């Protein structure tokens, strides 16, 4: 059996239960996918590839280190295919008002509620340049982890007749996870190309991918997702 990123964090009993209970079955792809790029912005990746996380968090507390930039080429690959097939492409932009009132209870939970690098309209909250949205793409501004919460995301998905969401971005344990669970709850097929997701903590990343793959999504290689997209007919309209 191919080793997975989460295997080293699981006990022998965990692995046995996983097999006995039948978790991690493939849900498969639908026929009308959309690509979704979640929070791949400079305050999560840092301004330049190669910057250490320890140095990066001095500027951006949400910095995920080299993991973010490592994911970017894999997302670029899928973005190119999605554009060739004329598929819907969604982005989220996690940002706050200058007075931070829209952070809500987050102010009391961690320092991100007062993090000035999350102010709307700044360089920090922009999607990294190589993945930048085009005019026809749909940008979802959000204030909470799930892209469904308090947004018109679901309305767009209904209008575009989407049945499969390919979710990429960050953080695996936060916004990617919350959006995955909500998408599953709304009966979308959910696919997470493993190399396109990232987090600031290795353990959080691995265990959340494990749990999402167990119950809510297919966590599979980017190669498999690219092959699926490549085999689709170009979408009309």
C-alpha positions in Angstrom: 0.0 0.0 0.0 1.3 3.5 -0.9 2.4 5.4 2.1 0.4 8.5 2.8 1.5 11.8 4.4 -0.5 11.1 7.5 0.8 7.5 8.2 3.6 8.5 10.5 1.1 10.2 12.8 -1.2 7.2 13.2 -0.9 4.5 15.7 -1.2 0.8 14.7 -4.7 0.8 16.3 -5.7 3.8 14.3 -4.7 2.0 11.1 -6.5 -1.1 12.1 -9.8 0.8 12.8 -9.4 2.7 9.6 -9.4 -0.6 7.6 -12.0 -2.4 9.7 -14.5 0.5 9.6 -14.1 1.1 5.9 -13.1 4.7 6.0 -11.4 6.5 3.1 -13.5 5.1 0.2 -13.2 7.1 -3.0 -16.3 9.2 -3.7 -15.2 9.9 -7.3 -15.7 12.9 -9.6 -18.8 14.4 -10.9 -19.4 15.8 -14.4 -19.5 19.6 -13.7 -16.5 20.6 -11.6 -15.2 24.0 -10.4 -11.8 24.8 -9.2 -11.5 26.7 -5.9 -8.4 28.5 -4.7 -8.7 29.3 -1.0 -6.6 32.1 0.6 -3.4 31.6 -1.4 -2.4 35.2 -0.5 0.8 36.8 0.6 0.0 36.9 4.3 -0.1 33.1 4.2 2.7 32.3 1.7 5.0 35.2 2.5 6.2 37.6 -0.2 8.9 35.4 -1.7 9.7 31.7 -2.1 12.4 30.4 0.1 11.7 32.6 3.1 11.8 30.6 6.4 8.6 30.5 8.4 10.5 31.7 11.5 11.5 34.9 9.6 8.2 35.2 7.8 6.0 35.3 10.9 7.8 38.5 12.0 5.9 40.2 9.2 2.9 38.0 8.7 1.6 36.0 11.7 -0.3 33.7 9.4 2.8 32.8 7.4 2.9 29.1 6.5 6.6 28.9 5.4 7.9 27.2 2.2 4.9 24.9 2.2 2.8 27.6 0.6 5.1 28.3 -2.3 5.6 24.6 -2.8 1.9 24.2 -3.4 1.7 27.1 -5.9 3.0 25.2 -9.0 0.6 22.4 -8.5 -2.3 24.9 -8.3 -1.0 26.6 -11.4 -1.1 23.3 -13.3 -4.8 22.8 -12.4 -5.7 26.4 -13.0 -4.3 26.2 -16.5 -6.4 23.1 -17.2 -9.5 24.7 -15.7 -9.1 27.7 -17.9 -8.6 25.5 -21.0 -11.8 23.6 -20.2 -13.7 26.9 -19.4 -14.5 25.7 -15.9 -15.7 28.0 -13.2 -12.8 29.2 -11.0 -13.5 30.6 -7.5 -11.2 32.4 -5.1 -11.5 33.4 -1.5 -9.9 36.5 -0.1 -9.6 36.5 3.7 -9.5 40.1 4.8 -10.8 42.5 7.5 -11.9 46.1 7.8 -9.3 48.5 9.2 -11.1 48.7 12.6 -11.2 44.9 12.7 -14.8 44.8 14.0 -15.6 42.1 11.5 -13.1 39.7 13.2 -15.7 39.1 15.9 -14.8 36.6 18.6 -11.5 35.9 16.8 -10.1 38.9 18.6 -10.4 37.0 21.8 -9.1 33.7 20.5 -5.8 34.7 18.9 -3.8 37.7 17.7 -5.2 37.5 14.1 -8.1 39.6 15.2 -5.7 42.5 15.5 -3.4 41.5 12.7 -2.9 44.6 10.4 -1.6 42.4 7.6 -5.2 41.2 7.1 -6.7 44.6 6.2 -8.7 44.6 3.0 -7.2 46.1 0.0 -3.6 45.6 1.0 -0.8 43.7 -0.7 -0.9 41.1 2.1 -4.4 40.0 1.2 -3.9 39.7 -2.5 -3.7 36.3 -4.2 -0.1 35.5 -5.3 0.5 37.0 -8.7 1.0 33.7 -10.7 -2.5 32.6 -9.6 -4.2 36.0 -9.8 -7.9 36.0 -10.7 -9.1 36.9 -14.2 -12.1 39.1 -14.9 -14.5 36.2 -15.4 -13.5 34.4 -12.1 -15.5 34.8 -8.9 -13.8 36.2 -5.8 -15.5 35.4 -2.5 -14.6 37.8 0.3 -15.0 36.0 3.6 -14.6 36.7 7.3 -15.0 33.2 8.7 -13.3 29.9 7.9 -15.9 28.4 5.6 -16.4 30.0 2.2 -20.1 29.2 2.5 -20.7 31.2 5.7 -22.2 34.6 5.2 -21.4 34.7 1.4 -23.3 34.1 -1.8 -21.0 31.2 -2.8 -23.8 28.6 -2.8 -25.9 30.8 -5.1 -23.1 30.9 -7.6 -22.6 27.1 -7.5 -26.3 26.6 -8.1 -26.4 29.0 -11.0 -23.4 27.4 -12.6 -24.7 23.8 -12.0 -21.6 22.7 -10.3 -21.5 19.1 -8.8 -17.8 18.8 -7.9 -15.6 21.1 -6.0 -11.8 20.8 -6.4 -10.5 22.6 -3.3 -6.9 23.9 -3.1 -5.1 26.3 -0.8 -4.9 26.9 2.9 -5.0 26.3 5.7 -5.7 22.6 5.7 -6.9 22.6 9.3 -8.8 25.9 8.9 -10.5 27.4 5.9 -9.9 24.4 3.6 -11.3 22.0 6.2 -14.3 24.2 7.0 -15.2 24.7 3.4 -14.8 21.0 2.7 -17.2 20.0 5.5 -19.8 22.5 4.4 -19.5 21.4 0.7 -19.9 17.8 1.7 -22.9 18.8 3.8 -24.5 20.4 0.7 -23.9 17.2 -1.2 -21.1 18.3 -3.5 -18.4 15.8 -4.4 -15.2 17.2 -2.9 -11.7 16.6 -4.2 -8.5 17.9 -2.6 -5.4 17.5 -4.7 -2.9 16.6 -1.9 0.1 18.7 -3.1 -2.1 21.9 -3.5 -3.0 22.1 0.2 -0.9 23.6 3.0 -0.8 24.6 6.6 1.5 26.2 9.1 1.9 23.1 11.2 3.0 19.7 9.7 0.9 17.7 12.1 -2.2 19.7 11.6 -1.8 19.4 7.8 -1.4 15.7 7.8 -4.0 14.7 10.3 -6.6 17.0 8.8 -6.0 15.5 5.4 -6.4 12.1 6.9 -9.7 13.0 8.6 -11.0 14.7 5.5 -10.1 11.8 3.3 -11.7 9.4 5.8 -15.1 11.1 5.7 -15.6 14.1 3.6 -13.4 14.3 0.5 -11.1 12.4 -1.8 -7.5 13.5 -1.0 -5.7 12.3 -4.1 -2.6 13.2 -6.1 -2.6 16.3 -8.3 -1.7 14.0 -11.2 -5.1 12.2 -10.8 -7.0 15.4 -10.7 -5.1 16.8 -13.8 -5.9 13.6 -15.7 -9.6 14.0 -14.9 -9.7 17.6 -16.0 -7.7 16.8 -19.1 -10.3 14.3 -20.1 -13.3 16.6 -19.8 -15.0 18.2 -22.8 -14.7 22.0 -22.9 -17.6 23.6 -21.0 -19.9 25.7 -23.1 -20.9 29.3 -22.1 
